Amino acid sequence: MRHSTTTPCVLFPELFDRPVVVRFDQHHGSSDGGAVLLKAADRRLGLTADLSACLIDRRQPWKIAHELEELLAQRVFAIALGYPDANDAARLADDPIHKLLVGRDPIEGNALASQPTLSRFENGVGPKALYRMGEVLAERVIERHRSRLKGKAQRIFLDLDVTDDPTHGVQQLAFFNGFYDTWCYLPLVAFVSFDEEPDQFLVAALLRPGNAPTARGTLGLLRRLLPRLRRAFPRAQVLVRLDGGFVNPVLLDFLDEQPRTEYVLGLPTNAVLERQATALMECARHDSAETDQTAHLYGSFSYAAKTWSAERRIIVKAEVVRAPEKDPKDNPRFLVTSLPHLPEWIYERIYCRRAEIENRIKELHDGLEIDRTSCSRFWANQARVLLTAAAYVLMQEIRLKAKRTACARAQVSTLRERLLKLGVRVVVSVRRVVLHLPAAFPYQAAWQRTALALGARAG
């Protein structure tokens, strides 16, 4: 164990009725005392163990101080706890909770891996291992919810979307993107949700070059995910929701060929679609003029672009938008779908709900910093994206187990602040490890309920 020969100390001589001295001298303490919930969630999912099983250790055995599973777990838990950069490892090497999480003695155990070791680990993961890790992530998430729902979901929603990952440096395959007006990567993420449940669960994360077309990688992800979902939920219909940038003839033909698969896809406007919507837009303009409010109407028609193999059903939302001190503005929107239901129901109840994944993507950025892709090598950055995805899966599992508590709908950053960021003093004896947490902790009831749901026992 490494300790400084001097103890950092500050003094507040006049704040209170006597001087206050602050010393950083609690060597058996940690600010991440609630993180045992992460370990419990990981144990239930088997996530870090299965991810590390995808890796091949080519290091010389007699030089190994940190097993691959330890390195992977160290990174995943650190990211979940708000330490997304490998540089943080230097300050956490002797943290007793972080050592406990990877299976080491929290007091006497050797220090955790340093930043250079973790960087070598990230850079040592090749594309084949990353592909296997992506498959394992999807399998663990799908199996978790198959078990939770006993395979009885009626409809599964599969949502894919693209986000931007600005780059600052000389990263491989980082390109300037005119739409985002920056040098970046363009990760593609996929989420699943079930029936009327509000939660959307991350099931895949794929890093892509900054100049990648929106649809790149979509077909591969769908080919990977759809069969797994159908096997896990043999009676469910899978409904794919995508925005207009994803639509192309190959994708449409693929979806039409899939058993028990439906789709609602955004469709970019063009002159032919606008002509088809002319009558409905006239009615919307009339309604808007009469009420002096925004008006929208719904309809449907059949349409086939020149490159399509067949006609498909198009849903149109004819909308006229009114804003104070501005002229009315036409805003027609189009969807292509395999669903036979009423146009308004498809648009409002099915398609619009996919917007919720924007909040999940925001969590990945703001809560876990999935855009911390600062390695020079592209595959090392893909490894970081997958490790962050794994951390997010664990946080989602904790949130799922925190239902009926004050943390049931909390964002990842709030969840971490309330349940994981706890001051703790660690005491180790021959028989057990005792974590002494603050008695005045305001979310104690929520923490205990979540711990019990994750497999702890009252005692």
C-alpha positions as CSV (number, residue, x, y, z in Angstrom):
1,M,0.0,0.0,0.0
2,R,1.3,3.4,-1.0
3,H,0.8,6.3,1.5
4,S,2.2,9.8,1.3
5,T,4.7,10.7,4.0
6,T,2.8,13.9,4.6
7,T,-0.9,14.2,5.5
8,P,-2.8,16.8,3.5
9,C,-4.4,19.2,6.0
10,V,-6.4,22.4,5.9
11,L,-7.5,24.7,8.8
12,F,-10.7,26.8,9.1
13,P,-9.8,28.9,12.2
14,E,-12.8,31.2,12.3
15,L,-15.8,29.5,10.7
16,F,-17.2,28.1,13.9
17,D,-16.8,28.6,17.7
18,R,-13.5,26.6,17.6
19,P,-10.9,25.9,14.8
20,V,-11.8,23.1,12.3
21,V,-9.0,20.9,11.1
22,V,-9.5,18.8,8.0
23,R,-7.1,15.9,7.4
24,F,-7.0,13.4,4.5
25,D,-5.7,10.6,6.7
26,Q,-8.5,7.9,6.6
27,H,-6.5,5.3,4.7
28,H,-9.2,2.6,5.1
29,G,-11.9,4.9,3.9
30,S,-13.5,5.6,0.5
31,S,-16.0,7.9,-1.0
32,D,-17.6,5.1,-3.0
33,G,-19.1,3.0,-0.2
34,G,-22.3,2.3,-2.0
35,A,-20.5,0.7,-4.9
36,V,-21.1,-2.8,-3.6
37,L,-24.5,-2.4,-5.4
38,L,-22.5,-2.4,-8.7
39,K,-20.8,-5.7,-7.7
40,A,-24.2,-7.2,-6.8
41,A,-25.7,-6.1,-10.1
42,D,-22.7,-7.5,-12.0
43,R,-23.0,-10.8,-10.1
44,R,-26.6,-11.2,-11.2
45,L,-25.8,-10.5,-14.8
46,G,-22.5,-12.2,-15.0
47,L,-21.5,-9.3,-17.3
48,T,-17.8,-8.5,-16.6
49,A,-17.0,-12.3,-16.3
50,D,-18.5,-13.0,-19.7
51,L,-17.0,-10.0,-21.3
52,S,-13.5,-10.9,-20.1
53,A,-14.0,-14.5,-21.4
54,C,-14.0,-13.0,-24.9
55,L,-10.4,-11.8,-24.4
56,I,-7.2,-13.8,-25.1
57,D,-4.3,-13.0,-22.8
58,R,-1.1,-13.0,-24.8
59,R,1.1,-11.6,-22.0
60,Q,3.9,-13.5,-20.5
61,P,2.4,-15.4,-17.5
62,W,5.2,-14.7,-15.1
63,K,4.9,-10.9,-15.7
64,I,1.2,-10.8,-15.0
65,A,0.1,-8.8,-11.9
66,H,-3.5,-8.0,-13.0
67,E,-5.7,-10.6,-14.7
68,L,-7.8,-9.5,-17.7
69,E,-11.0,-9.9,-15.7
70,E,-9.6,-7.6,-13.0
71,L,-8.6,-5.0,-15.6
72,L,-12.0,-5.1,-17.3
73,A,-13.9,-4.9,-14.0
74,Q,-11.7,-2.1,-12.7
75,R,-12.5,0.0,-15.8
76,V,-16.2,-0.8,-15.8
77,F,-16.7,-0.1,-12.1
78,A,-14.6,3.1,-12.3
79,I,-16.7,4.4,-15.2
80,A,-19.9,3.7,-13.4
81,L,-18.6,5.5,-10.4
82,G,-17.8,8.7,-12.4
83,Y,-14.1,8.1,-13.2
84,P,-14.2,7.7,-17.0
85,D,-10.5,8.4,-17.6
86,A,-7.8,5.8,-17.1
87,N,-5.7,8.6,-15.5
88,D,-8.0,8.4,-12.5
89,A,-6.5,5.0,-11.7
90,A,-3.4,6.6,-10.1
91,R,-5.7,8.2,-7.4
92,L,-7.8,5.1,-6.9
93,A,-5.1,2.4,-6.9
94,D,-5.4,1.9,-3.1
95,D,-9.0,2.7,-2.6
96,P,-10.4,-0.1,-0.4
97,I,-13.8,-0.3,-2.1
98,H,-12.3,-0.4,-5.6
99,K,-10.0,-3.2,-4.6
100,L,-12.9,-5.0,-3.0
101,L,-15.0,-4.7,-6.2
102,V,-12.3,-6.6,-8.3
103,G,-11.9,-9.3,-5.6
104,R,-8.8,-8.1,-3.7
105,D,-8.5,-7.7,0.0
106,P,-9.5,-4.1,0.6
107,I,-6.8,-3.4,3.1
108,E,-3.9,-5.8,2.5
109,G,-4.5,-6.4,-1.2
110,N,-2.0,-5.2,-3.8
111,A,-2.7,-1.9,-5.5
112,L,-4.9,-1.8,-8.6
113,A,-3.7,-1.4,-12.1
114,S,-2.0,1.9,-13.1
115,Q,-3.0,4.1,-16.0
116,P,-0.3,2.7,-18.3
117,T,-1.5,-0.9,-17.6
118,L,-5.1,0.1,-18.3
119,S,-4.1,1.9,-21.5
120,R,-2.2,-1.2,-22.7
121,F,-5.2,-3.3,-21.9
122,E,-7.6,-1.0,-23.9
123,N,-5.2,-0.9,-26.8
124,G,-4.7,-4.7,-26.8
125,V,-8.3,-5.6,-27.5
126,G,-8.6,-6.4,-31.2
127,P,-11.7,-6.3,-33.6
128,K,-12.6,-10.0,-33.2
129,A,-12.6,-9.7,-29.4
130,L,-14.7,-6.5,-29.6
131,Y,-17.2,-8.2,-31.9
132,R,-17.5,-11.1,-29.4
133,M,-17.9,-8.6,-26.5
134,G,-20.7,-6.8,-28.4
135,E,-22.5,-10.1,-28.8
136,V,-22.0,-11.0,-25.1
137,L,-23.4,-7.6,-24.1
138,A,-26.5,-8.1,-26.2
139,E,-27.0,-11.7,-24.9
140,R,-26.7,-10.7,-21.3
141,V,-29.2,-7.9,-21.6
142,I,-31.7,-9.9,-23.5
143,E,-31.4,-12.9,-21.2
144,R,-31.8,-10.7,-18.2
145,H,-35.1,-9.4,-19.5
146,R,-36.2,-12.8,-20.7
147,S,-35.7,-14.1,-17.2
148,R,-37.4,-11.0,-15.7
149,L,-40.5,-11.3,-17.9
150,K,-40.4,-15.1,-18.2
151,G,-40.3,-14.7,-22.0
152,K,-43.9,-13.4,-22.1
153,A,-43.6,-9.9,-23.7
154,Q,-46.2,-9.3,-26.4
155,R,-44.4,-6.5,-28.2
156,I,-40.7,-5.6,-28.1
157,F,-39.6,-2.2,-29.3
158,L,-36.1,-2.0,-30.9
159,D,-34.8,1.6,-31.3
160,L,-31.5,2.6,-33.0
161,D,-30.1,6.1,-33.2
162,V,-26.9,7.9,-33.9
163,T,-25.1,10.4,-31.6
164,D,-22.0,12.5,-32.0
165,D,-18.8,12.0,-30.2
166,P,-16.5,15.1,-30.7
167,T,-12.8,14.3,-30.9
168,H,-9.9,16.5,-29.9
169,G,-6.6,15.1,-31.2
170,V,-5.4,12.7,-33.8
171,Q,-7.7,9.7,-33.4
172,Q,-8.0,7.2,-36.1
173,L,-11.1,7.6,-38.3
174,A,-12.2,10.8,-36.7
175,F,-13.5,13.0,-39.5
176,F,-15.1,16.4,-39.9
177,N,-18.9,16.1,-40.0
178,G,-20.8,19.0,-41.6
179,F,-24.1,18.2,-39.8
180,Y,-22.5,18.4,-36.3
181,D,-20.0,21.0,-37.5
182,T,-17.1,19.3,-35.7
183,W,-14.5,16.5,-35.9
184,C,-16.1,13.5,-34.4
185,Y,-17.0,9.8,-34.3
186,L,-20.6,8.8,-34.8
187,P,-21.6,6.0,-32.4
188,L,-24.6,3.9,-33.2
189,V,-26.6,2.7,-30.1
190,A,-29.5,0.3,-29.8
191,F,-32.2,0.1,-27.0
192,V,-34.9,-2.4,-26.3
193,S,-38.2,-1.9,-24.4
194,F,-41.1,-4.1,-23.6
195,D,-44.8,-3.6,-24.0
196,E,-45.9,-0.5,-22.0
197,E,-42.8,-0.3,-19.8
198,P,-41.3,3.2,-19.8
199,D,-37.7,2.0,-19.5
200,Q,-35.4,1.5,-22.5
201,F,-32.4,-0.8,-22.1
202,L,-29.1,-0.4,-23.9
203,V,-28.4,-3.6,-25.9
204,A,-25.6,-2.5,-28.3
205,A,-23.1,0.3,-28.9
206,L,-21.0,0.6,-32.0
207,L,-18.4,3.2,-32.7
208,R,-18.2,4.5,-36.3
209,P,-16.1,6.9,-38.3
210,G,-17.1,10.5,-38.2
211,N,-18.1,10.5,-41.9
212,A,-20.2,7.3,-41.7
213,P,-23.6,7.4,-43.4
214,T,-26.4,7.2,-40.9
215,A,-27.4,3.7,-41.9
216,R,-23.9,2.2,-41.8
217,G,-23.9,-0.8,-39.4
218,T,-27.6,-0.8,-38.9
219,L,-28.2,-4.0,-41.0
220,G,-25.5,-5.8,-39.1
221,L,-26.9,-4.8,-35.7
222,L,-30.4,-5.9,-36.7
223,R,-29.1,-9.2,-38.0
224,R,-27.4,-9.8,-34.6
225,L,-30.3,-8.6,-32.4
226,L,-33.5,-9.7,-34.1
227,P,-32.9,-13.5,-34.0
228,R,-31.8,-13.3,-30.3
229,L,-35.0,-11.3,-29.4
230,R,-37.2,-13.8,-31.2
231,R,-35.5,-16.8,-29.5
232,A,-35.9,-15.2,-26.1
233,F,-39.5,-14.1,-26.6
234,P,-41.0,-16.7,-29.0
235,R,-44.5,-15.2,-29.0
236,A,-43.5,-11.5,-29.2
237,Q,-43.7,-9.1,-32.2
238,V,-40.6,-7.0,-32.6
239,L,-41.2,-3.5,-33.7
240,V,-38.2,-1.6,-35.2
241,R,-38.3,2.2,-34.9
242,L,-35.8,4.4,-36.8
243,D,-35.7,7.9,-38.1
244,G,-35.5,9.0,-41.7
245,G,-31.8,8.9,-42.1
246,F,-31.7,5.1,-41.8
247,V,-34.2,4.2,-44.5
248,N,-32.9,2.6,-47.7
249,P,-34.3,-0.1,-50.1
250,V,-32.0,-2.9,-48.7
251,L,-33.2,-2.2,-45.1
252,L,-36.8,-2.2,-46.1
253,D,-36.6,-5.5,-48.0
254,F,-34.7,-7.0,-45.0
255,L,-37.4,-6.0,-42.5
256,D,-40.2,-7.2,-44.8
257,E,-38.6,-10.6,-44.9
258,Q,-38.2,-11.0,-41.1
259,P,-40.8,-13.1,-39.3
260,R,-42.7,-11.5,-36.4
261,T,-41.1,-8.2,-37.2
262,E,-42.9,-4.9,-37.8
263,Y,-41.5,-1.4,-38.4
264,V,-42.3,2.3,-38.2
265,L,-39.6,4.3,-39.9
266,G,-39.2,8.0,-40.5
267,L,-39.2,8.9,-44.2
268,P,-37.4,12.0,-45.6
269,T,-39.8,14.3,-47.5
270,N,-39.7,14.6,-51.3
271,A,-41.8,16.3,-54.0
272,V,-43.9,13.1,-54.7
273,L,-44.8,12.7,-51.0
274,E,-45.7,16.4,-50.6
275,R,-48.0,16.1,-53.7
276,Q,-49.8,13.1,-52.1
277,A,-50.3,15.1,-48.9
278,T,-51.6,18.3,-50.7
279,A,-55.3,17.8,-49.8
280,L,-54.5,17.0,-46.2
281,M,-52.2,20.0,-45.9
282,E,-55.0,22.3,-47.2
283,C,-57.3,21.0,-44.5
284,A,-54.7,21.6,-41.9
285,R,-54.1,25.2,-43.1
286,H,-57.9,25.8,-43.0
287,D,-58.1,24.4,-39.4
288,S,-55.1,26.5,-38.3
289,A,-56.5,29.7,-39.8
290,E,-59.8,29.2,-38.0
291,T,-58.3,28.5,-34.6
292,D,-55.2,30.6,-34.9
293,Q,-53.4,27.6,-33.4
294,T,-51.0,24.9,-34.6
295,A,-53.1,22.3,-36.4
296,H,-52.3,18.7,-37.5
297,L,-54.2,16.0,-39.3
298,Y,-53.3,12.4,-40.1
299,G,-53.7,10.2,-43.2
300,S,-52.2,7.4,-45.1
301,F,-51.5,6.3,-48.7
302,S,-49.5,3.8,-50.7
303,Y,-46.2,4.8,-52.2
304,A,-43.1,3.3,-53.8
305,A,-39.9,5.1,-54.5
306,K,-38.2,4.2,-57.8
307,T,-35.6,2.1,-55.9
308,W,-38.1,0.2,-53.8
309,S,-39.1,-3.3,-54.7
310,A,-42.8,-2.8,-53.7
311,E,-45.3,-0.3,-52.6
312,R,-45.5,0.3,-48.8
313,R,-47.9,2.2,-46.5
314,I,-47.0,5.8,-45.8
315,I,-48.4,7.7,-42.8
316,V,-48.6,11.5,-43.2
317,K,-48.8,14.0,-40.4
318,A,-50.0,17.2,-42.1
319,E,-49.0,20.0,-39.7
320,V,-49.2,23.8,-39.8
321,V,-47.1,25.4,-37.1
322,R,-48.0,28.8,-35.6
323,A,-45.8,30.8,-33.3
324,P,-46.2,34.3,-31.9
325,E,-45.3,37.0,-34.3
326,K,-44.3,34.5,-37.1
327,D,-46.0,33.4,-40.3
328,P,-47.7,30.0,-40.3
329,K,-45.3,27.2,-41.4
330,D,-46.1,24.0,-43.2
331,N,-44.4,21.0,-41.5
332,P,-45.5,17.7,-43.2
333,R,-44.0,14.5,-41.7
334,F,-43.9,11.1,-43.3
335,L,-43.5,7.5,-42.0
336,V,-43.2,4.2,-43.8
337,T,-44.7,1.3,-41.8
338,S,-45.9,-2.3,-41.9
339,L,-48.6,-1.6,-39.3
340,P,-52.3,-1.6,-40.3
341,H,-53.5,0.7,-37.4
342,L,-55.0,4.2,-37.5
343,P,-52.4,6.8,-38.7
344,E,-52.8,9.0,-35.6
345,W,-52.2,6.0,-33.3
346,I,-49.1,4.9,-35.2
347,Y,-47.6,8.4,-35.2
348,E,-48.5,9.5,-31.6
349,R,-48.5,6.2,-29.7
350,I,-45.8,4.3,-31.5
351,Y,-43.3,6.5,-33.4
352,C,-43.2,9.6,-31.1
353,R,-42.3,7.4,-28.1
354,R,-39.0,6.6,-29.6
355,A,-37.9,10.1,-28.7
356,E,-37.3,8.9,-25.1
357,I,-34.0,7.3,-26.3
358,E,-32.7,10.9,-26.5
359,N,-32.7,10.9,-22.7
360,R,-30.9,7.6,-22.6
361,I,-28.3,8.9,-25.0
362,K,-28.0,12.0,-22.8
363,E,-27.3,9.8,-19.8
364,L,-24.5,8.0,-21.7
365,H,-22.9,11.3,-22.5
366,D,-23.5,13.3,-19.3
367,G,-23.7,10.5,-16.8
368,L,-20.9,8.2,-18.0
369,E,-19.0,10.2,-20.7
370,I,-19.3,7.6,-23.4
371,D,-17.6,10.2,-25.6
372,R,-14.3,9.9,-23.7
373,T,-12.7,8.3,-26.7
374,S,-9.2,9.9,-26.5
375,C,-7.1,6.9,-27.5
376,S,-5.2,7.2,-30.8
377,R,-6.4,3.8,-32.1
378,F,-9.9,3.4,-33.3
379,W,-10.3,-0.1,-31.8
380,A,-9.1,1.1,-28.4
381,N,-11.9,3.7,-28.5
382,Q,-14.4,1.1,-29.5
383,A,-13.2,-0.9,-26.4
384,R,-13.9,2.2,-24.3
385,V,-17.4,2.6,-25.8
386,L,-18.2,-1.1,-24.9
387,L,-16.8,-0.7,-21.4
388,T,-19.0,2.4,-20.9
389,A,-22.0,0.5,-22.3
390,A,-21.3,-2.3,-19.7
391,A,-21.2,0.3,-16.9
392,Y,-24.5,1.7,-18.1
393,V,-26.1,-1.8,-18.2
394,L,-25.1,-2.2,-14.5
395,M,-26.5,1.2,-13.6
396,Q,-29.8,0.3,-15.4
397,E,-29.9,-2.9,-13.4
398,I,-29.6,-0.9,-10.2
399,R,-32.3,1.5,-11.3
400,L,-34.5,-1.4,-12.2
401,K,-34.1,-2.8,-8.7
402,A,-34.7,0.6,-7.1
403,K,-38.3,0.6,-8.1
404,R,-40.8,2.0,-5.6
405,T,-38.0,4.1,-4.1
406,A,-37.0,7.8,-4.6
407,C,-34.4,6.6,-7.1
408,A,-36.8,4.6,-9.3
409,R,-36.7,7.2,-12.2
410,A,-33.4,8.9,-11.3
411,Q,-30.9,9.8,-14.0
412,V,-27.6,7.9,-13.9
413,S,-25.7,10.8,-12.4
414,T,-28.4,11.2,-9.7
415,L,-28.5,7.5,-9.0
416,R,-24.7,7.5,-8.5
417,E,-24.9,10.5,-6.2
418,R,-27.7,9.0,-4.1
419,L,-26.7,5.4,-3.9
420,L,-23.0,5.0,-4.7
421,K,-21.2,8.1,-3.5
422,L,-21.1,7.2,0.2
423,G,-18.4,7.9,2.7
424,V,-17.3,4.6,4.2
425,R,-14.8,3.2,6.7
426,V,-13.7,-0.4,5.8
427,V,-12.8,-2.8,8.6
428,V,-11.5,-6.3,7.8
429,S,-11.4,-9.3,10.1
430,V,-10.7,-12.9,9.6
431,R,-14.4,-13.7,9.2
432,R,-15.8,-10.7,7.3
433,V,-15.5,-7.3,5.8
434,V,-17.5,-4.6,7.5
435,L,-18.4,-1.3,5.7
436,H,-19.3,1.4,8.1
437,L,-21.6,3.9,6.4
438,P,-23.0,7.2,7.7
439,A,-26.0,6.7,10.1
440,A,-27.4,10.0,8.8
441,F,-27.5,8.9,5.2
442,P,-30.7,10.4,3.8
443,Y,-31.3,7.6,1.2
444,Q,-30.7,4.7,3.5
445,A,-34.2,3.2,2.9
446,A,-33.8,3.3,-0.8
447,W,-30.3,1.9,-0.6
448,Q,-31.4,-1.0,1.6
449,R,-34.4,-1.8,-0.6
450,T,-32.1,-1.9,-3.7
451,A,-29.5,-4.0,-1.9
452,L,-32.1,-6.6,-0.9
453,A,-33.5,-6.7,-4.4
454,L,-30.0,-7.4,-5.7
455,G,-29.6,-10.4,-3.5
456,A,-28.4,-9.0,-0.1
457,R,-29.9,-10.5,3.1
458,A,-31.2,-8.6,6.1
459,G,-29.0,-9.1,9.1
